[in-house]
Amino acid sequence: MSNPPDSMERIVALCRRRGFIFGSSEIYGGIGGFWDYGPLGCELKKNIKDVWWKDMVQTPPVGPNGREYQMVGVDCSIIMNPKVWEASGHVGGFADNMVSCLKDGCNKLFRADKAFILGFFDMSEIDATAGVIEEALKIAKSDPNKAHEMMAGVNRAPKYLKVVEADTFDDANRQNPFDSLPNSVRKLFKGIPAPATWPLDKPLPQSWPRVACPNCGGELSEPRSFNLMFESHTGALQNTSSKVYLRPETAQGIFVNFKNVMDSTRVKVPFGIAQVGKAFRNEITPRNFTFRSREFEQMEIEFFCNPKESRMWYEYWRDLRKNWYTSLGIKSDKLRPREQGKEELAHYSCGTTDIEYLFPFSNEPQELEGVAHRGDYDLTQHQKHSGKDLTYFDDETKERYLPHVIEPSAGADRFTLAVITEAYTVDETRASSEFMKFHPRLAPIKAAVFPLVAKDGLPEIAEPIYREIRKHYPCQFDAKQSIGKRYARMDEAGTPFCFTIDGQSKEDGTVTVRNRDDASQLRIDKSRCLQYLRDQLHL
Ligand code: GAP
């Protein structure tokens, strides 16, 4: 699994140039961690959300027992009673460890688990302790505490140290080989340089000097906890009693409406409640384009089931969600479900599988969605904090219980980025050299209609075809520029089919259909354009 090193930069450039994604408030210099979707991007993201809603909520498949289950939706407010976030554990525990530069004017922040100290030992200066250092560095990734213990007794420091931001230990290593260091640093080494990568959130071995801020050379703080929720105030007075939060996840809106949905509909366990909407997190280091943003959209389901069946439903949702991505064109060798280790689990979870995708900015697959077994954590917490009875009475078995919850929680922006990455195709033989192979269900524009030239009666044949298609699918009409340039524009937008009206159309009533993926062309009768699209798009 690997990607060409510059493909992420090329994708970001194409997104900007063709109006998929722009930096937020760009004309004022932008703002870190916030993004705007342009005309093509907002269609793409809307299609993703619509397809998710249709496949998961409106027409879900049958359950693992071959029976239908009910899915309903809610659309909750972003600002909720702050007690919700106390009950959910977000006020107390939704925090990242961060390290900051203490120098005024710099104050750069690092998320401590997303930054690493990179050190290089000079092997010509290493004595009998070399073996211990080597061993400790080998286990620093899997067992940093043990490595720290081993290094504590070694009176040796790396000759050169710097802080690098990276998602994983391996990425930090890979992106920072010795020969990427400036000449002036490399000259200091007499022997072979031995690289040492150390997590920033673990105390440094005593023998190592304190590491300086890579931005300004200033002193760095110890790691400290930083709550990720954005705060605001309701009403005119700004005091502690008016403090509110922008929701950091859509899930809690679902939990606090569990009783409302039960009382106002005829749903029976097992059933799911879904919500698509904005979430906000004051991420310390937003990066990798839209992958980690401060404002993003989630597509979440809380699926309520009998505790005795919760394992079965957990496995069902884990497999269903992974297959959903594959069905939308995400290649299986870039997609992997990964069961989280016990030490990674969120405070509420008794089992989580991350569905991960190999983005071009990392050599390790990264989380697209988490499918979590939340047990009865949330309903228990809200029952306790609100004083309301949230138990469910099962008419058939005559049991009363708090349902267990399986939560498939996906990010609309992360999946949009994965779709863009996956669709991005380089073909130097084409006029555009880059094109987007979007799955037809997701493509922002489904078809284009081109008169070969804007005269000789060709536009008069093309326009009715365009008008007919437009009633059903997003379609564009273009009569300007060379036909090659028009195809190139549609290829970059990821439009699956282009219909071209040429001289022959006047004689025999046929038009050409060009397929985006292989640029092949065939002729069909002009009356069949809409039906042809219907057959090919399978929408
Ligand atoms: N309710 C559970 C929950 O929110 P999460 O793993 O924190 O779990 C779920 O978030 C999904 O939301 C992630 O898998 C990811 O797709 C998306 N997400 C989380 N933080 C994000 C961020 N800062 N930027 C973009 N997407 C994010």
Boltz pocket constraint, residues with backbone or C-beta under 6 A from the ligand:
constraints:
  - pocket:
      binder: B
      contacts: [[A, 248], [A, 249], [A, 250], [A, 251], [A, 281], [A, 283], [A, 290], [A, 291], [A, 292], [A, 293], [A, 294], [A, 295], [A, 296], [A, 297], [A, 298], [A, 300], [A, 367], [A, 368], [A, 369], [A, 370], [A, 407], [A, 409], [A, 410], [A, 411], [A, 412], [A, 413], [A, 414]]
      max_distance: 6.0
